[in-house]
Amino acid sequence: MAARYGSSYNTKPTKLDIQPLTIKIIIGVLLMLLIVGLIFRAAISY
C-alpha cells in the first residue's frame, strides 16, 4: 500500500507536509500586518 501510494502520488505527501508550515507562515504574516496596521493607525491618530 505505502509503495503504491508513494509511486502513484509523489506530490501528495510533500503537499501534506508543507501545508501546516504554509498555514503557520500565512497566520504569522497576517498577525504581523494587523499589528503594524494598528501601530500605524495609533501613530497617525496621535
Z-matrix of the N, CA and C atoms (Angstrom, degrees):
N
C 1 1.475
C 2 1.533 1 110.67
N 3 1.323 2 116.32 1 -50.55
C 4 1.469 3 119.55 2 -177.76
C 5 1.525 4 110.50 3 -63.09
N 6 1.350 5 116.37 4 -40.88
C 7 1.471 6 119.71 5 -179.26
C 8 1.526 7 109.76 6 -65.26
N 9 1.338 8 116.71 7 -42.02
C 10 1.473 9 119.83 8 -179.54
C 11 1.528 10 110.61 9 -63.33
N 12 1.321 11 116.74 10 -47.21
C 13 1.469 12 119.43 11 -179.74
C 14 1.524 13 111.00 12 -64.72
N 15 1.337 14 117.03 13 -38.29
C 16 1.464 15 120.55 14 179.62
C 17 1.517 16 111.36 15 -64.39
N 18 1.353 17 117.45 16 -38.14
C 19 1.461 18 120.05 17 -176.93
C 20 1.523 19 111.16 18 -79.21
N 21 1.342 20 117.14 19 -38.68
C 22 1.468 21 119.88 20 -175.81
C 23 1.529 22 111.55 21 -82.50
N 24 1.340 23 116.78 22 -36.07
C 25 1.472 24 120.26 23 -178.29
C 26 1.533 25 109.02 24 -118.04
N 27 1.317 26 115.99 25 83.71
C 28 1.467 27 119.93 26 -178.46
C 29 1.527 28 111.10 27 -77.56
N 30 1.336 29 117.48 28 -31.02
C 31 1.465 30 120.63 29 -173.81
C 32 1.527 31 112.02 30 -85.96
N 33 1.336 32 118.74 31 -24.79
C 34 1.467 33 120.09 32 -173.96
C 35 1.529 34 113.39 33 -61.87
N 36 1.350 35 119.93 34 -49.34
C 37 1.468 36 117.89 35 -179.26
C 38 1.521 37 113.04 36 -61.10
N 39 1.334 38 117.25 37 -39.33
C 40 1.462 39 119.63 38 -179.95
C 41 1.523 40 109.99 39 -65.70
N 42 1.333 41 117.05 40 -41.72
C 43 1.472 42 119.94 41 179.10
C 44 1.527 43 110.07 42 -62.56
N 45 1.332 44 116.88 43 -42.80
C 46 1.463 45 119.89 44 179.91
C 47 1.523 46 110.55 45 -64.28
N 48 1.333 47 117.33 46 -36.35
C 49 1.466 48 120.31 47 179.10
C 50 1.526 49 111.07 48 -71.28
N 51 1.330 50 116.82 49 -35.28
C 52 1.470 51 120.66 50 -175.94
C 53 1.538 52 111.13 51 -79.61
N 54 1.332 53 117.99 52 -31.99
C 55 1.472 54 121.31 53 -174.66
C 56 1.526 55 114.10 54 -51.83
N 57 1.359 56 120.02 55 -51.55
C 58 1.471 57 118.59 56 -178.68
C 59 1.523 58 112.51 57 -60.30
N 60 1.332 59 117.31 58 -37.43
C 61 1.470 60 120.16 59 179.36
C 62 1.519 61 110.17 60 -65.36
N 63 1.337 62 117.37 61 -44.90
C 64 1.466 63 120.13 62 -179.23
C 65 1.521 64 110.20 63 -65.00
N 66 1.339 65 117.27 64 -38.99
C 67 1.469 66 120.35 65 179.08
C 68 1.531 67 109.49 66 -62.78
N 69 1.343 68 116.86 67 -43.04
C 70 1.472 69 119.96 68 179.03
C 71 1.523 70 110.67 69 -63.99
N 72 1.337 71 116.66 70 -40.85
C 73 1.471 72 120.19 71 -179.78
C 74 1.525 73 109.68 72 -64.84
N 75 1.344 74 117.42 73 -43.48
C 76 1.470 75 121.07 74 -179.00
C 77 1.527 76 109.50 75 -63.17
N 78 1.343 77 117.07 76 -44.25
C 79 1.471 78 120.30 77 179.49
C 80 1.526 79 110.12 78 -62.28
N 81 1.335 80 116.58 79 -42.36
C 82 1.465 81 120.39 80 179.17
C 83 1.516 82 111.96 81 -62.30
N 84 1.340 83 116.34 82 -42.91
C 85 1.471 84 120.18 83 -179.86
C 86 1.526 85 109.93 84 -65.15
N 87 1.340 86 117.28 85 -42.23
C 88 1.465 87 120.29 86 179.70
C 89 1.529 88 110.48 87 -63.13
N 90 1.336 89 117.00 88 -42.31
C 91 1.467 90 119.79 89 178.38
C 92 1.522 91 110.76 90 -63.01
N 93 1.334 92 117.01 91 -42.19
C 94 1.467 93 120.25 92 178.61
C 95 1.526 94 110.36 93 -62.09
N 96 1.340 95 117.03 94 -43.01
C 97 1.466 96 120.26 95 179.83
C 98 1.526 97 110.30 96 -63.05
N 99 1.341 98 117.27 97 -41.12
C 100 1.466 99 120.18 98 178.75
C 101 1.525 100 110.53 99 -62.99
N 102 1.335 101 116.66 100 -44.77
C 103 1.474 102 120.26 101 -179.36
C 104 1.526 103 110.06 102 -63.68
N 105 1.332 104 116.88 103 -45.51
C 106 1.472 105 120.55 104 -179.86
C 107 1.528 106 109.94 105 -63.05
N 108 1.334 107 117.14 106 -40.99
C 109 1.462 108 120.86 107 178.69
C 110 1.522 109 111.46 108 -62.32
N 111 1.332 110 116.95 109 -42.76
C 112 1.467 111 119.94 110 178.29
C 113 1.522 112 110.70 111 -64.61
N 114 1.332 113 117.53 112 -40.18
C 115 1.477 114 120.81 113 179.65
C 116 1.531 115 109.56 114 -63.77
N 117 1.342 116 116.48 115 -44.24
C 118 1.469 117 119.23 116 -179.53
C 119 1.528 118 110.93 117 -65.06
N 120 1.344 119 116.63 118 -39.85
C 121 1.475 120 119.53 119 178.18
C 122 1.527 121 110.18 120 -62.88
N 123 1.329 122 116.80 121 -42.92
C 124 1.468 123 120.59 122 179.10
C 125 1.525 124 110.10 123 -64.23
N 126 1.336 125 117.58 124 -41.26
C 127 1.467 126 121.07 125 -179.26
C 128 1.529 127 110.62 126 -66.61
N 129 1.342 128 116.81 127 -38.82
C 130 1.471 129 119.59 128 -178.31
C 131 1.531 130 109.68 129 -72.08
N 132 1.345 131 116.89 130 -40.54
C 133 1.468 132 119.48 131 -176.96
C 134 1.528 133 110.69 132 -69.05
N 135 1.336 134 117.36 133 -35.72
C 136 1.473 135 119.98 134 -178.89
C 137 1.485 136 110.56 135 -97.04
